[in-house]
């Protein structure tokens, strides 16, 4: 009897395991006798399907009081991310939902289908004080399922109705789908977009960001947005010391050539269970660099893999971090990448229908 080959995770997933959620006392360990690898490929494992769950959110906007983050309000249409980037600092947030920071994060996606309606209600409230809203600050708002569900686009339509400024960070080329909305927002200095580019090395990209767009396609998206008159920049984050830090000048140069007008960067941090996931990934893909990379991360954060203290958690110090910061600054000066895009403005904010309703007051 002919049998089909067992499907594999292969390079299409970032994490190779589902470590226990740090809040759970009991967790499931698969029986190795029932999970057989592909013959002659001992490192292969059965494919893990992506499942989507309705997220019954009660509010659209999330607020933070962190002095380390340049915005106070944000919306995240999805929790979990199919891109599967192994370095993603948001992985441990999935544990608050009872999932694992490993494969669950990239295969168990929560979807906020009612987000646009909730957002419209909150922006229409008299208690709302116009301010910049960040989209995708935790997980990518343009991950593959957005192509079908269009939740992010519908949120942008709401923001355009109110002319509320918005900042977006994504590594997806799907962002170019919404250029028509961005053009209108740009008329009111109400849009800024950053394409995240971590590496230009195709092999490293496939291993590190298995389901995200190729670096060349992200640069093409920067060019398309720039040609449409949209303020766009490049976000080099995270920079992995000992693995991607040497690429900083070439990424800056390529982004500037594509039309980026500004650049940002951030060094890698490994909160909670992300540390063991990333270390396991290094062992599988770059065992010869594992010790060097992990030691440099510790050197940047006072001997730790993460520093959760306010004012320190988003910053990295020490010799290697200072060297990378200087390299980034020099690359930006040479490429002419300065903050040449307009500041986001709340001056045009309005509540649709508000003027007409005032006539009856």
C-alpha positions in Angstrom: 0.0 0.0 0.0 1.4 3.4 -1.0 1.6 6.0 1.8 2.2 9.7 1.5 5.4 11.1 3.0 5.0 12.7 6.4 4.9 16.5 6.0 7.7 18.4 7.8 8.2 21.6 9.7 11.5 22.1 7.8 12.6 25.7 7.2 9.0 26.9 7.3 8.8 27.3 11.1 11.1 29.3 13.4 10.8 27.4 16.6 11.4 23.6 16.6 9.6 22.9 19.9 6.8 23.9 22.2 8.3 24.4 25.6 6.0 24.5 28.6 4.2 27.8 29.3 5.8 29.4 32.3 2.4 29.8 34.0 1.3 26.1 33.6 2.0 23.4 36.2 1.2 20.6 33.7 2.2 20.4 30.1 1.9 17.9 27.3 5.0 16.0 26.1 4.4 14.1 22.7 5.2 10.4 22.6 8.4 10.1 20.5 7.2 6.7 19.3 4.1 8.2 17.8 5.9 11.2 16.1 8.2 9.6 13.6 10.7 11.6 11.5 10.9 11.3 7.8 13.1 8.3 6.8 16.7 9.3 6.2 16.0 12.7 7.6 16.2 12.3 11.4 15.9 16.0 12.1 12.5 16.3 10.4 9.2 16.5 12.3 5.5 16.3 11.3 4.1 19.6 10.0 2.2 21.8 12.5 -1.0 23.4 11.0 -1.9 27.0 11.7 -5.1 27.4 13.6 -7.0 30.7 14.1 -9.2 31.6 17.0 -11.7 34.4 17.5 -10.4 36.9 20.1 -13.5 38.5 21.8 -11.7 41.8 22.6 -13.6 44.3 24.6 -11.4 47.3 23.6 -9.5 48.2 20.6 -6.8 50.4 22.1 -4.0 49.3 24.5 -2.1 51.8 26.5 1.3 51.7 28.1 3.1 53.9 30.5 6.6 52.8 29.6 9.2 55.6 29.2 11.1 53.3 26.8 8.4 53.3 24.1 7.8 56.3 21.9 4.0 55.9 21.9 1.2 55.5 24.5 -1.6 53.9 22.4 -1.6 50.9 20.1 -3.8 48.4 18.4 -2.8 44.8 17.5 -5.3 43.0 15.2 -3.6 39.7 15.8 -2.0 37.9 18.7 0.7 35.4 17.7 2.4 35.7 14.3 2.7 33.3 11.3 6.0 34.9 10.3 7.7 32.7 12.9 10.7 35.0 13.5 12.8 33.2 16.1 14.0 36.4 17.7 10.6 37.9 18.3 10.3 39.6 21.7 6.5 39.1 21.6 6.8 35.3 21.9 6.5 35.2 25.7 3.3 37.2 25.5 1.5 34.1 24.1 2.0 32.5 27.5 -0.5 34.8 29.0 -3.1 33.1 26.8 -2.1 29.6 28.0 0.0 28.9 24.9 3.6 28.2 24.4 6.2 30.8 23.2 7.5 28.2 20.8 5.5 26.7 17.9 2.2 27.8 19.5 3.2 31.5 18.9 3.4 30.9 15.2 0.6 28.3 14.8 -2.1 29.5 17.2 -3.2 32.9 16.1 -5.9 35.0 17.8 -7.9 37.2 15.6 -9.7 40.4 16.7 -12.5 40.4 14.1 -14.5 43.2 15.8 -11.5 45.5 16.2 -12.5 48.2 13.5 -15.9 48.6 15.1 -14.4 48.9 18.6 -11.8 51.4 17.3 -14.5 53.6 15.8 -16.4 53.6 19.0 -13.4 54.6 21.1 -12.1 57.3 18.8 -15.7 58.7 18.7 -15.8 59.0 22.5 -15.3 62.5 23.9 -12.8 61.0 26.3 -10.4 60.2 23.4 -7.5 62.7 23.2 -6.0 62.6 19.7 -2.6 61.0 19.7 -0.4 58.8 17.5 -1.6 55.2 17.4 0.9 52.4 16.7 -0.2 49.4 14.7 1.6 46.1 15.0 3.7 47.1 18.0 3.5 43.5 19.3 2.8 41.2 16.3 2.8 42.0 12.6 -0.5 43.5 11.5 0.2 42.4 7.9 0.8 38.7 8.5 -0.6 36.3 5.9 -4.1 36.0 7.3 -4.6 39.8 6.9 -4.8 39.2 3.1 -8.1 37.5 3.6 -9.5 39.1 6.8 -8.5 42.7 6.1 -8.8 43.7 9.7 -5.8 46.1 9.5 -7.2 47.8 6.4 -10.6 48.3 8.0 -8.8 49.9 11.1 -6.9 52.2 8.7 -10.2 53.2 7.1 -11.5 54.2 10.6 -8.3 56.1 11.3 -8.6 58.0 8.0 -12.2 58.9 8.8 -11.0 60.5 12.1 -7.7 61.7 10.5 -5.9 60.2 13.5 -2.1 59.8 13.0 -0.8 56.3 12.9 2.7 54.6 12.8 3.2 51.2 11.4 6.1 48.7 11.6 5.9 45.6 9.4 8.1 43.2 7.5 5.3 42.3 5.1 5.0 43.5 1.5 1.2 43.3 1.9 1.5 46.8 3.4 1.6 48.2 -0.2 -2.0 47.1 -0.7 -3.1 50.0 1.4 -1.3 52.8 -0.4 -4.6 54.4 -1.4 -5.3 55.0 2.3 -1.8 56.0 3.1 -1.9 58.7 0.4 -4.9 60.3 2.1 -3.4 60.0 5.6 -0.2 61.6 4.3 -2.2 64.7 3.3 -2.7 65.3 7.0 0.8 64.3 8.1 -0.9 61.3 9.8 1.1 58.3 8.6 4.6 56.9 9.0 5.7 53.4 8.0 8.8 51.4 8.8 9.8 48.3 7.0 11.7 45.9 9.3 14.8 44.6 7.6 17.0 42.3 9.8 19.4 40.8 7.2 20.1 40.9 3.5 21.4 37.3 3.5 18.7 35.0 1.9 19.9 31.9 3.7 20.0 33.6 7.1 16.6 35.1 6.4 15.0 31.7 5.6 16.3 30.2 8.8 15.6 33.2 11.1 12.3 34.6 9.6 10.9 31.5 7.8 7.5 32.9 6.7 8.3 36.6 6.3 8.9 38.3 3.0 12.4 38.1 1.5 14.6 41.1 2.2 14.7 42.1 -1.4 10.9 42.2 -1.4 10.9 44.4 1.7 13.2 46.8 0.0 10.9 46.8 -3.1 8.0 47.7 -0.7 10.0 50.6 0.6 10.6 51.8 -2.9 6.9 51.5 -3.8 5.8 53.4 -0.8 8.4 56.1 -1.3 7.4 56.5 -5.0 3.8 57.0 -3.8 4.8 59.8 -1.5 4.4 57.9 1.7 6.8 58.8 4.6 8.7 55.5 4.9 11.8 54.4 6.8 13.7 51.2 7.7 13.8 49.5 11.1 16.9 47.4 11.6 15.6 45.3 14.5 16.7 43.3 16.2 20.4 43.5 15.5 21.9 40.1 16.6 25.5 40.7 17.8 27.9 38.3 16.2 25.4 37.3 13.5 23.9 40.4 11.8 25.6 43.4 13.2 28.1 43.5 10.4 25.2 44.0 7.9 24.1 47.3 9.4 25.9 49.6 6.8 24.7 47.5 3.8 21.1 47.5 5.1 21.1 51.3 5.6 22.6 51.8 2.2 20.1 49.5 0.5 17.2 51.1 2.3 18.3 54.6 1.4 18.7 53.6 -2.3 15.1 52.3 -2.2 13.8 55.6 -0.9 13.8 55.3 2.9 14.1 58.7 4.5 14.8 57.7 8.1 16.1 54.7 10.0 15.9 53.2 13.4 17.7 50.2 15.1 17.4 48.1 18.2 19.6 45.4 19.7 18.3 41.9 20.4 16.9 41.1 23.8 15.7 37.7 25.0 12.9 37.9 27.7 11.6 34.9 29.5 11.4 31.7 27.4 12.6 33.4 24.3 16.2 32.9 25.6 16.1 29.1 25.4 14.2 29.1 22.1 16.8 31.4 20.5 19.7 29.4 22.0 18.2 26.2 20.6 17.8 27.8 17.2 21.5 28.8 17.2 22.5 25.3 18.1 20.5 23.9 15.1 21.5 26.5 12.6 24.8 28.2 13.7 26.4 26.0 16.3 29.8 27.5 15.5 28.6 31.0 16.4 26.4 30.1 19.4 28.8 30.8 22.2 30.0 34.1 20.6 26.4 35.4 20.0 25.1 34.5 23.5 28.2 36.0 25.2 27.8 39.3 23.3 24.1 39.5 24.2 25.1 39.1 27.9 27.9 41.7 27.4 25.2 44.2 26.2 22.9 43.7 29.2 25.1 43.5 32.3 25.6 39.8 32.1 22.0 39.0 31.4 20.0 38.0 28.3 17.3 40.6 29.1 16.9 43.6 31.4 13.3 44.3 32.2 13.9 47.6 34.1 12.3 50.8 32.8 14.8 53.0 31.0 17.1 50.0 30.4 15.0 47.3 28.7 15.1 48.8 25.3 18.7 50.0 25.5 21.9 48.1 25.2 25.3 49.1 26.5 28.9 47.9 26.7 31.6 47.7 24.1 29.8 45.7 21.4 26.6 47.7 21.7 28.4 51.0 21.6 30.3 49.9 18.5 27.1 48.9 16.8 25.4 52.2 17.6 28.4 54.1 16.2 28.4 51.9 13.1 24.7 52.7 12.6 25.1 56.4 13.1 28.0 56.5 10.6 26.0 54.5 8.0 23.0 56.8 8.3 25.2 59.9 7.8 26.9 58.5 4.8 23.5 57.5 3.3 21.9 60.8 4.1 19.3 59.1 6.2 18.0 61.7 8.6 14.6 62.4 10.1 13.5 64.2 6.9 9.9 63.0 7.2 7.3 65.3 8.8 6.3 64.8 12.4 3.0 63.1 12.8 0.3 65.7 13.5 -3.0 65.6 15.3 -4.1 69.0 13.9 -6.5 67.5 11.4 -8.2 65.2 13.8 -12.0 65.3 13.6 -15.0 63.2 14.7 -17.0 62.3 11.5 -20.4 64.0 11.6 -19.4 66.2 14.6 -19.8 69.5 12.7 -23.2 68.6 11.4 -24.4 67.4 14.8 -23.3 70.7 16.3 -25.8 72.6 14.1 -28.6 71.0 16.1 -27.1 71.7 19.5 
